[in-house]
Amino acid sequence: MFYLDVRGRPAPQGSKRGVARFRGTGADRQVVGISQIEMSPHVKDWRGDIKKAAEARIAETGHTVLDGPIRVRMVFTVYKPASRPKRRRTWPTSMPDLSKLCRAAEDALTAAGVWRDDARVVEYTRLAKVFPDEDPDALPVPGVRIWVDLVTEEGLADAG
């Protein structure tokens, strides 16, 4: 099993906006291309944080690249707004989207060499977005906890 805690600001990946490139001025101005850029200005740094932490963990543990059916658990801890109740559990039901947080983490884990490709992921045992200290798997500050392991015949029997 590969386990990783990454502290930082979780940022979503996937929402993009188009930016046109022009040539000429005035009436002669023409669109020569459109680029897609990430809506979140923080996603590049967030993927870099995950990649760096994963590479350090790989060096520390001697982890080898996983190449087979993979089971993953990810719990994202996000900032809790000051307007939310302090004495009872609440849920982060606003942006960012959980699936987009997951996408950024998957790409960073692929770049770090945790697994051969995120297409190898066949099961998520848990994919959650929580506030600090309001869940057993939550971090005390924003970030993500990730567990990754290969699915085996024994593991399938245990899960069933």
Buried (B, 14 or more C-beta within 10 A) or exposed (E): EBEBEBEBBBBBBBEEEEEEEEEEEEEEEEEEEEEEEBBBEBBEEBBEBBBEBBBEBBEEEEBEEBEEBBBBBBBBBBEBEEEBEEEEEEEBEEEBBBEBBBBBBBBBBBBBBBBEEBEBBEEEEEBBBBBBEBBEBBBEEBBBBBBBBBBEEEBEEEEE
